[in-house]
Amino acid sequence: MTASSQPDRARLAVVLSHPTQYYSPWFRWIQAEGGLNLRVFYLWDAGVKLHRDPQFGRDLAWNVDLCSGYLHEFVPNTARRPTTGRFFGLRNPGLLPRLEAFRPDALLIFGYAFASHLRVIAWAGRRRVPLIFRGDSHFLGRRPFQGLKGLVIRQVYRRFSAFTCTGVANRNYFESLGVPRDRLHFAPHSVDASRFDPSNRTMQRESADLRNRLQIDPDDRIVLFAGKFVPTKQPVELLEAFLALALPGTTLVMVGDGSERGTLETRLAAAGERSRRVRLLPFANQLEMPAVHLLASLFVLPSRGLHETWGLAVNEAMHMGVPCLVSNLVGCQQDLVVDGQTGWVFDASDRSALRQTLARALRELEQNRDRRRAAVLDRIAGYTYKQTTSGLQQALHTALNR
């Protein structure tokens, strides 16, 4: 075995659209603990610098460190309107010379649907640099691609030597598009577990202070929704289900922003006395979220859209020992949320199922509480940066030895 065929000695280039609150800490962990020699090439500075998030409907920059502790560089993006929402939103003519200078033994690419990504794939083919793919798409709630689209994607995937799968639904997606099983390696979606530690005393104080500010009774159960207020995540449907149940001793806390905020405010204004059981909060940045999650007795992600590819907020909640209620279209459901054990699952195609399942969850919440919390923590223990890095190392070994 040559030096370049050994993952811990190989030079791995990572091509990613922009820094994110989930992947940057992973790269930092790899630099400190993972034993991989990697450099990240970012194609845009969104998240580090203020940018417009169309779904949150506001300008934002993440308030956690996204850039220190690992090797990276920003490649200038010459797109007239930089965005990850269209093919030419990432145009980086300087990327290939920078990759040439780094001389990678392998390339890890997140996605393929941008001009710069396709140029990198073509460049790697010419240079015979093996490619590793990371994405989290699934076919939950829809049919696999047919016709020309399916043919094109299959051709793109044939260029890759290895794939990292985020979970069961993602693995099934790749297999349905003809990716051989021996190229698929489980590298689960994970978050920085050190930030979501329910035993952290500072976090406990911050969460208690937040509960006091919100004037929520210490004995109240809290149902939490945290995310974008957009139709596909069904925040309005969750609010209506909660108001219809009118349960005593239970408060709904909704944290976020987006196009549905006005509708939520209108529904609350019309709810009369029942609205006293709801707290509608603005967008909370990353440093605030651990204390928010620590409030929760139950976390709800009721997405009906086809593009809730995972739902990393579920990981965050589960690291706090919080059971979750999700739809069967949420990408992480088959991996993390076992109905009746680590949470509850409803059928997104059934209009009454969210209310019925929420009622069931709140009835069962106090039953076997300690056992359920232990089950939640046991399940999420397999979804950390250590496990994700192990899967990447296996994919890199496959790529280098094909």
GIKA-V769951 format. One record per pair of residues at least 12 apart in sequence whose ideal C-beta (glycine too) atoms are under 10 Angstrom apart, sorted by the first residue. I is the first residue (numbers start at 1). J is the second residue. Records with the same first field share a line. If there is no record, write none. Layout:
I=J ; J
This chain:
1=397 ; 400 ; 401
2=105 ; 400 ; 401
3=105
4=104 ; 105 ; 106 ; 400
5=105 ; 396 ; 397 ; 399 ; 400 ; 401
6=105 ; 396 ; 397 ; 400 ; 401
7=34 ; 35 ; 36 ; 37 ; 105 ; 106 ; 392 ; 393 ; 394 ; 395 ; 396 ; 397 ; 398 ; 399 ; 400 ; 401
8=34 ; 35 ; 36 ; 37 ; 393 ; 396 ; 397
9=35 ; 36 ; 37 ; 105 ; 400
10=36 ; 37 ; 38 ; 104 ; 105 ; 106 ; 130 ; 393 ; 396 ; 397 ; 399 ; 400
11=36 ; 37 ; 38 ; 39 ; 102 ; 103 ; 104 ; 105 ; 106 ; 107 ; 129
12=30 ; 36 ; 37 ; 38 ; 39 ; 40 ; 102 ; 104 ; 105 ; 106 ; 107 ; 108 ; 132 ; 392 ; 393 ; 396 ; 399 ; 400
13=38 ; 39 ; 40 ; 41 ; 95 ; 98 ; 99 ; 102 ; 103 ; 104 ; 105 ; 106 ; 107 ; 108 ; 109 ; 120 ; 124 ; 129
14=27 ; 30 ; 36 ; 38 ; 39 ; 40 ; 41 ; 42 ; 70 ; 71 ; 72 ; 104 ; 106 ; 107 ; 108 ; 109 ; 110 ; 132 ; 134 ; 392
15=40 ; 41 ; 42 ; 43 ; 75 ; 90 ; 92 ; 95 ; 99 ; 104 ; 107 ; 108 ; 109 ; 110 ; 111 ; 114 ; 116 ; 117 ; 120 ; 121 ; 124 ; 131
16=40 ; 41 ; 42 ; 43 ; 44 ; 72 ; 108 ; 109 ; 110 ; 111 ; 134
17=42 ; 43 ; 44 ; 46 ; 47 ; 77 ; 82 ; 83 ; 84 ; 89 ; 90 ; 110 ; 111 ; 113 ; 114 ; 116 ; 117
18=42 ; 43 ; 44 ; 45 ; 46 ; 47 ; 48 ; 49 ; 51 ; 66 ; 74 ; 77 ; 82 ; 84 ; 90
19=40 ; 42 ; 44 ; 45 ; 46 ; 47 ; 48 ; 49 ; 62 ; 64 ; 65 ; 66 ; 67 ; 72 ; 74
20=42 ; 46 ; 47 ; 62 ; 66 ; 110 ; 312
21=47 ; 62 ; 63 ; 64 ; 65 ; 66 ; 191 ; 192 ; 195 ; 285 ; 286 ; 289 ; 312
22=189 ; 190 ; 191 ; 192 ; 286 ; 310 ; 312 ; 315 ; 316
23=40 ; 66 ; 110 ; 134 ; 190 ; 388
24=40 ; 42 ; 47 ; 48 ; 62 ; 64 ; 65 ; 66 ; 67 ; 68 ; 69 ; 70 ; 72 ; 192
25=64 ; 65 ; 66 ; 69 ; 70 ; 190 ; 191 ; 192 ; 193 ; 194 ; 195 ; 286 ; 385
26=70 ; 187 ; 189 ; 190 ; 191 ; 192 ; 384 ; 385 ; 388 ; 389 ; 392
27=39 ; 40 ; 66 ; 67 ; 69 ; 70 ; 71 ; 72 ; 385
28=65 ; 66 ; 67 ; 68 ; 69 ; 70 ; 192 ; 385
29=69 ; 70 ; 190 ; 192 ; 193 ; 194 ; 384 ; 385 ; 386 ; 388 ; 389
30=69 ; 70 ; 385 ; 388 ; 389 ; 392 ; 393
31=68 ; 69 ; 70 ; 71 ; 72
32=69 ; 70 ; 385
33=385 ; 386 ; 389
34=70 ; 385 ; 386 ; 388 ; 389 ; 390 ; 392 ; 393
35=389 ; 393
36=108 ; 389 ; 392 ; 393 ; 396
37=71 ; 104 ; 105
38=70 ; 71 ; 72 ; 104 ; 106 ; 108 ; 392 ; 396
39=70 ; 71 ; 72 ; 73 ; 98 ; 99 ; 102 ; 104
40=67 ; 70 ; 71 ; 72 ; 73 ; 74 ; 108
41=72 ; 73 ; 74 ; 75 ; 92 ; 94 ; 95 ; 98 ; 99 ; 102 ; 104 ; 107 ; 109 ; 116 ; 120
42=66 ; 67 ; 72 ; 73 ; 74 ; 75 ; 77 ; 92
43=74 ; 75 ; 76 ; 77 ; 79 ; 82 ; 84 ; 89 ; 90 ; 91 ; 92 ; 95 ; 110 ; 114 ; 115 ; 116 ; 117 ; 120
44=74 ; 75 ; 76 ; 77 ; 79 ; 82 ; 83 ; 84 ; 89 ; 90 ; 92 ; 114 ; 116
45=61 ; 66 ; 67 ; 74 ; 75 ; 76 ; 77 ; 82
46=60 ; 61 ; 62 ; 77 ; 82 ; 83 ; 84
47=60 ; 61 ; 62 ; 64 ; 66 ; 67
48=61 ; 62 ; 65 ; 66 ; 67 ; 74
49=61 ; 74
51=82 ; 83
52=83
53=228 ; 257 ; 258 ; 283
54=83 ; 85 ; 228 ; 230 ; 258 ; 259
55=85 ; 227 ; 228 ; 229 ; 230 ; 232 ; 233 ; 256 ; 257 ; 258 ; 259
56=227 ; 228 ; 229 ; 230 ; 256 ; 257 ; 258 ; 259 ; 261 ; 283
57=228 ; 229 ; 230 ; 257 ; 258 ; 259 ; 260 ; 261 ; 283
58=257 ; 258 ; 282 ; 283
60=257 ; 283 ; 285
61=285
62=285 ; 286 ; 287
63=284 ; 285 ; 286 ; 287 ; 288
64=192 ; 195 ; 285 ; 286 ; 287 ; 289
65=286
66=286
71=102
73=94 ; 98 ; 102
74=92
75=90 ; 92 ; 93 ; 94 ; 95 ; 96 ; 97 ; 98 ; 99 ; 116
76=91 ; 92 ; 93 ; 94 ; 95
77=89 ; 90 ; 91 ; 92 ; 93 ; 94 ; 95 ; 116
78=90 ; 91 ; 92 ; 93 ; 94 ; 116
79=91 ; 92 ; 114 ; 115 ; 116
83=114
84=111 ; 113 ; 114
86=113 ; 114 ; 115
87=113 ; 114 ; 115 ; 116 ; 117 ; 118
88=114 ; 115 ; 116
89=113 ; 114 ; 115 ; 116
90=111 ; 113 ; 114 ; 115 ; 116 ; 117
91=114 ; 115 ; 116 ; 119
92=114 ; 115 ; 116 ; 117 ; 119 ; 120
93=115 ; 116 ; 119
94=116
95=116 ; 117 ; 119 ; 120 ; 123
96=116 ; 119 ; 120 ; 122 ; 123 ; 124 ; 127
99=120 ; 123 ; 124 ; 127 ; 129
100=123 ; 127
103=127 ; 129
104=124 ; 127 ; 129 ; 130
105=129 ; 130 ; 396 ; 399 ; 400
106=124 ; 129 ; 130 ; 131 ; 132 ; 161 ; 162 ; 395 ; 396 ; 397 ; 398 ; 399 ; 400
107=120 ; 121 ; 123 ; 124 ; 127 ; 129 ; 130 ; 131 ; 132 ; 133 ; 160 ; 161 ; 399
108=131 ; 132 ; 133 ; 134 ; 162 ; 164 ; 392 ; 395 ; 396 ; 399
109=121 ; 124 ; 131 ; 132 ; 133 ; 134 ; 135 ; 159 ; 160
110=132 ; 133 ; 134 ; 135 ; 136 ; 164
111=133 ; 134 ; 135 ; 136 ; 137
112=131 ; 133 ; 135 ; 153 ; 156 ; 157 ; 159 ; 160
113=135 ; 153 ; 156
117=156
118=156 ; 159
121=133 ; 156 ; 159 ; 160
122=159
124=159 ; 160 ; 161
125=159
129=161 ; 399
130=159 ; 160 ; 161 ; 162 ; 395 ; 396 ; 398 ; 399 ; 400 ; 401 ; 402
131=157 ; 159 ; 160 ; 161 ; 162 ; 163 ; 399
132=160 ; 161 ; 162 ; 163 ; 164 ; 183 ; 185 ; 187 ; 392 ; 395 ; 396 ; 398 ; 399 ; 400
133=156 ; 157 ; 159 ; 160 ; 161 ; 162 ; 163 ; 164 ; 165 ; 174 ; 179 ; 183 ; 395 ; 399
134=160 ; 162 ; 163 ; 164 ; 165 ; 166 ; 170 ; 187 ; 189 ; 388 ; 391 ; 392 ; 395
135=157 ; 163 ; 164 ; 165 ; 166 ; 170 ; 173 ; 174 ; 309
136=164 ; 165 ; 166 ; 167 ; 169 ; 170 ; 173 ; 189 ; 307 ; 309 ; 310 ; 312 ; 331 ; 332
137=153 ; 166 ; 169 ; 170 ; 173 ; 174 ; 177 ; 306 ; 307 ; 309 ; 331
138=166 ; 167 ; 168 ; 169 ; 170 ; 171 ; 172 ; 173 ; 174 ; 176 ; 306 ; 307 ; 308 ; 309 ; 310 ; 329 ; 330 ; 331 ; 332 ; 333 ; 334
139=169 ; 170 ; 172 ; 173 ; 176 ; 177 ; 306
140=169 ; 172 ; 173 ; 306 ; 307 ; 308 ; 309 ; 327 ; 328 ; 329 ; 330 ; 331 ; 333 ; 334 ; 348
141=304 ; 305 ; 306 ; 307 ; 308 ; 327 ; 328 ; 329 ; 348 ; 349
142=306 ; 307 ; 329
143=176
144=172 ; 173 ; 175 ; 176 ; 177
145=173 ; 176 ; 177
150=176 ; 177 ; 178
153=177 ; 178
154=176 ; 177 ; 178 ; 179
155=178
156=177
157=174 ; 177 ; 178 ; 179 ; 180 ; 183
158=177 ; 178 ; 179
160=174 ; 179 ; 183 ; 395 ; 399
161=183 ; 395 ; 396 ; 398 ; 399 ; 400 ; 401 ; 402
162=179 ; 182 ; 183 ; 184 ; 185 ; 391 ; 392 ; 394 ; 395 ; 396 ; 397 ; 398 ; 399 ; 400 ; 401 ; 402
163=179 ; 180 ; 183 ; 184 ; 185 ; 187 ; 391 ; 395 ; 398 ; 399
164=184 ; 185 ; 186 ; 187 ; 188 ; 189 ; 388 ; 391 ; 392 ; 394 ; 395 ; 396
165=179 ; 184 ; 185 ; 186 ; 187 ; 188 ; 189 ; 391 ; 395
166=186 ; 187 ; 188 ; 189 ; 190 ; 309 ; 310 ; 312 ; 331 ; 332 ; 335 ; 383 ; 388 ; 391
167=186 ; 187 ; 188 ; 189 ; 309 ; 310 ; 331 ; 332 ; 333 ; 334 ; 335 ; 336 ; 383
168=186 ; 331 ; 332 ; 333 ; 334 ; 335 ; 336
169=309 ; 310 ; 329 ; 330 ; 331 ; 332 ; 333 ; 334 ; 335
170=184 ; 186 ; 187 ; 188 ; 189 ; 309 ; 310 ; 331 ; 332 ; 334 ; 335
171=184 ; 185 ; 186 ; 334 ; 335
172=334
173=309 ; 331
182=398 ; 402
183=395 ; 398 ; 399 ; 402
184=391 ; 394 ; 395 ; 398
185=390 ; 391 ; 392 ; 393 ; 394 ; 395 ; 396 ; 397 ; 398 ; 399
186=335 ; 382 ; 387 ; 388 ; 390 ; 391 ; 394 ; 395
187=387 ; 388 ; 389 ; 390 ; 391 ; 392 ; 393 ; 394 ; 395
188=310 ; 315 ; 332 ; 335 ; 336 ; 380 ; 382 ; 383 ; 384 ; 385 ; 387 ; 388 ; 390 ; 391
189=309 ; 310 ; 311 ; 312 ; 314 ; 315 ; 331 ; 332 ; 335 ; 336 ; 383 ; 388
190=312 ; 315 ; 319 ; 380 ; 382 ; 383 ; 384 ; 385 ; 386 ; 387 ; 388 ; 389
191=312 ; 313 ; 314 ; 315 ; 316 ; 318 ; 319 ; 380 ; 383 ; 384 ; 385 ; 388
192=286 ; 290 ; 315 ; 316 ; 319 ; 384 ; 385
193=315 ; 316 ; 318 ; 319 ; 380 ; 381 ; 383 ; 384 ; 385 ; 386
194=319 ; 384 ; 385
195=286 ; 287 ; 289 ; 290 ; 316 ; 319
196=289 ; 290 ; 293 ; 294 ; 315 ; 316 ; 317 ; 318 ; 319 ; 320 ; 321 ; 322 ; 380
197=290 ; 294 ; 319 ; 320
198=290 ; 293 ; 294 ; 319 ; 320 ; 321 ; 322 ; 373 ; 377
199=321
200=290 ; 291 ; 294
202=290 ; 291
203=290 ; 291 ; 293 ; 294 ; 320
204=291 ; 294
205=291
206=287 ; 288 ; 290 ; 291 ; 292 ; 294 ; 295
207=290 ; 291 ; 292 ; 293 ; 294 ; 295 ; 296 ; 320
208=291 ; 294 ; 295
209=291
210=253 ; 279 ; 281 ; 284 ; 288 ; 291 ; 292 ; 294 ; 295
211=251 ; 253 ; 279 ; 291 ; 294 ; 295
213=279
214=251 ; 253 ; 279 ; 281 ; 295
215=251 ; 276 ; 279
216=251 ; 253 ; 277 ; 279 ; 295
217=249 ; 251
219=249
220=248 ; 249 ; 250 ; 251 ; 277 ; 295 ; 297
221=247 ; 248 ; 249 ; 250 ; 251 ; 252 ; 296 ; 297 ; 298 ; 362 ; 365 ; 366
222=250 ; 251 ; 252 ; 253 ; 279 ; 292 ; 294 ; 295 ; 296 ; 297 ; 298 ; 299 ; 322
223=238 ; 241 ; 242 ; 245 ; 247 ; 250 ; 251 ; 252 ; 253 ; 254 ; 277 ; 278 ; 295 ; 296 ; 297 ; 298 ; 299 ; 300 ; 325 ; 358 ; 361 ; 362 ; 365
224=251 ; 252 ; 253 ; 254 ; 255 ; 279 ; 292 ; 293 ; 294 ; 295 ; 296 ; 297 ; 298 ; 299 ; 300 ; 301 ; 313 ; 317 ; 322 ; 324
225=238 ; 239 ; 242 ; 252 ; 253 ; 254 ; 255 ; 256 ; 280 ; 296 ; 299 ; 300 ; 301 ; 302 ; 313 ; 325
226=253 ; 254 ; 255 ; 256 ; 281 ; 283 ; 284 ; 288 ; 289 ; 292 ; 293 ; 295 ; 296 ; 299 ; 300 ; 301 ; 313 ; 316 ; 317
227=254 ; 255 ; 256 ; 257 ; 258 ; 283 ; 300 ; 301 ; 303 ; 308 ; 311 ; 312 ; 313
228=256 ; 257 ; 258 ; 259 ; 260 ; 283 ; 303
229=254 ; 255 ; 256 ; 257 ; 258 ; 259 ; 260 ; 261 ; 262 ; 263 ; 264 ; 280 ; 283
230=256 ; 257 ; 258 ; 259 ; 260 ; 261 ; 303 ; 305
231=258 ; 259 ; 260 ; 263 ; 303 ; 304 ; 305
232=260 ; 302 ; 303 ; 304 ; 305 ; 306 ; 307 ; 308 ; 329
233=256 ; 258 ; 260 ; 300 ; 301 ; 302 ; 303 ; 304 ; 305 ; 308 ; 311 ; 327 ; 330
234=260 ; 300 ; 301 ; 302 ; 303 ; 304 ; 305 ; 327 ; 348 ; 354
235=254 ; 256 ; 258 ; 260 ; 261 ; 263 ; 264 ; 280 ; 300 ; 302 ; 303
236=260 ; 263 ; 264 ; 266 ; 267
237=260 ; 302 ; 304 ; 351 ; 354 ; 355
238=252 ; 254 ; 264 ; 300 ; 301 ; 302 ; 325 ; 354 ; 355 ; 358
239=252 ; 254 ; 260 ; 263 ; 264 ; 267 ; 268 ; 271 ; 275 ; 278 ; 280
240=264 ; 267 ; 271 ; 354 ; 355
241=300 ; 302 ; 346 ; 352 ; 353 ; 354 ; 355 ; 356 ; 357 ; 358 ; 359
242=254 ; 271 ; 274 ; 277 ; 278 ; 300 ; 354 ; 355 ; 358 ; 359 ; 362
243=267 ; 268 ; 270 ; 271 ; 272 ; 274 ; 275 ; 277 ; 278 ; 355
244=274 ; 355 ; 358 ; 359
245=274 ; 277 ; 355 ; 356 ; 358 ; 359 ; 362
246=271 ; 273 ; 274 ; 277
247=277 ; 358 ; 359 ; 362 ; 363
248=277
249=277 ; 362
250=277 ; 297 ; 298 ; 358 ; 362 ; 365
251=276 ; 277 ; 278 ; 279 ; 295 ; 297
252=275 ; 277 ; 278 ; 279 ; 280 ; 298 ; 300 ; 358
253=278 ; 279 ; 280 ; 281 ; 292 ; 295 ; 296
254=268 ; 278 ; 279 ; 280 ; 281 ; 300
255=279 ; 280 ; 281 ; 282 ; 283 ; 284 ; 288 ; 289 ; 292 ; 293 ; 295 ; 313
256=280 ; 281 ; 282 ; 283 ; 284
257=281 ; 282 ; 283 ; 284
258=283
261=280 ; 282 ; 283
264=278 ; 280
265=280
267=280
268=280
279=295
286=316
289=313 ; 316 ; 317
290=316 ; 319 ; 320
292=316 ; 317 ; 320
293=313 ; 316 ; 317 ; 318 ; 319 ; 320 ; 321 ; 322
294=317 ; 320 ; 321 ; 322
295=320 ; 322
296=317 ; 320 ; 321 ; 322 ; 323 ; 324
297=322 ; 323 ; 361 ; 362 ; 365 ; 366 ; 369
298=317 ; 322 ; 323 ; 324 ; 325 ; 343 ; 344 ; 358 ; 361 ; 362 ; 365
299=311 ; 313 ; 314 ; 316 ; 317 ; 318 ; 320 ; 322 ; 323 ; 324 ; 325 ; 326 ; 337 ; 343
300=313 ; 314 ; 317 ; 324 ; 325 ; 326 ; 327 ; 343 ; 344 ; 346 ; 354 ; 357 ; 358 ; 361
301=313 ; 314 ; 317 ; 324 ; 325 ; 326 ; 327 ; 330 ; 332 ; 333 ; 337 ; 343
302=325 ; 326 ; 327 ; 329 ; 330 ; 346 ; 348 ; 353 ; 354 ; 357 ; 358
303=326 ; 327 ; 329 ; 330 ; 331 ; 333 ; 348
304=327 ; 328 ; 329 ; 330 ; 347 ; 348 ; 349 ; 351 ; 354
305=327 ; 329 ; 330 ; 348
306=329 ; 348
307=329 ; 331
308=326 ; 327 ; 329 ; 330 ; 331 ; 332 ; 333 ; 348
309=330 ; 331 ; 332
310=330 ; 331 ; 332 ; 333 ; 335 ; 336
311=324 ; 326 ; 327 ; 329 ; 330 ; 331 ; 332 ; 333 ; 336 ; 337
312=331 ; 332 ; 383
313=332
314=326 ; 330 ; 331 ; 332 ; 333 ; 335 ; 336 ; 337 ; 342 ; 343 ; 380 ; 383
315=332 ; 335 ; 336 ; 380 ; 383 ; 384
316=380
317=336 ; 343 ; 376 ; 380
318=332 ; 336 ; 337 ; 342 ; 343 ; 373 ; 375 ; 376 ; 377 ; 378 ; 379 ; 380 ; 381 ; 383
319=376 ; 377 ; 380 ; 381 ; 383 ; 384
320=373 ; 376 ; 377 ; 380
321=369 ; 370 ; 372 ; 373 ; 374 ; 375 ; 376 ; 377 ; 380
322=342 ; 343 ; 372 ; 373 ; 376 ; 377 ; 380
323=337 ; 338 ; 340 ; 341 ; 342 ; 343 ; 344 ; 361 ; 364 ; 365 ; 369 ; 372 ; 373 ; 375 ; 376
324=336 ; 337 ; 342 ; 343 ; 344 ; 345 ; 361 ; 376
325=337 ; 339 ; 343 ; 344 ; 345 ; 346 ; 354 ; 357 ; 358 ; 360 ; 361 ; 362
326=339 ; 343 ; 344 ; 345 ; 346 ; 348 ; 357
327=345 ; 346 ; 347 ; 348 ; 349 ; 350 ; 353 ; 354 ; 357
328=345 ; 346 ; 347 ; 348 ; 349 ; 350 ; 353
329=346 ; 347 ; 348 ; 349
330=345 ; 348
332=383
333=345
335=379 ; 380 ; 382 ; 383
336=376 ; 379 ; 380 ; 382 ; 383
337=376 ; 379
338=375 ; 376 ; 379
339=357 ; 360 ; 361
340=360 ; 361 ; 364 ; 367 ; 368 ; 372 ; 375
341=368 ; 371 ; 372 ; 375 ; 376 ; 378 ; 379
342=372 ; 373 ; 375 ; 376 ; 377 ; 378 ; 379 ; 380
343=357 ; 361 ; 372 ; 375 ; 376 ; 379
344=357 ; 358 ; 360 ; 361 ; 362 ; 364 ; 365
345=357
346=358 ; 360 ; 361
